[in-house]
């Protein structure tokens, strides 16, 4: 069985738990660790988990809302960490006391009941990676923090039954926001964040390969609204019958079975 729960999504901190099980002890991976230790422990508790239940931490890139307390958490609880060489360099090549594993595009990570496949994405970070997760039967795609989807990205999402998908901004709201011009260009650029219509295009592409659920993630509080993201996704070709929901910045999402 494969299931996931977002613990919080947005500029205030990102974290998602993915659980794989195959009859034995479940394996839990924390994808990103943008929350402080106490807040992470609290949200894990609400999900029915302890920090000690985490078997691995995967960091997608070095921005603070994703890496947060990863080093402190890993060292205190002796949790193995995966990140790209570029991400590790970008955070100053800090010491993980033997717990660091270098993740690479297209190189699978085998955690027993759960396998991860990292893939590169276009984002303004040193070497950002996103993930496809599987228990061997079904596939979950995690796709946030990118400006557009390349063919390489779409190929890794092929066959995903569930997708945690960035719907960062509504283009009109971003254009009319009080953000300075340079920040608007950065957010809306090809290496920034996904606009609702672009997320809908990705959903259309993945829907044709067996997609059943989308959880919209990383919504901007200033430049998007949940109803706009859901409207855009529901209007995407082949997506009207999908199960759609939104990950809250503070409360995250429910547990979803893939």
Helices and strands as residue ranges (DSSP letters): E 2-8, E 15-20, E 27-31, H 37-46, G 51-53, E 56-58, H 64-67, H 70-77, E 80-83, H 85-90, E 100-102, E 108-110, E 115-120, E 129-134, E 139-143, H 151-157, E 162-166, H 171-175, H 181-188, H 196-207, E 213-217, H 226-234, E 243-246, E 256-257
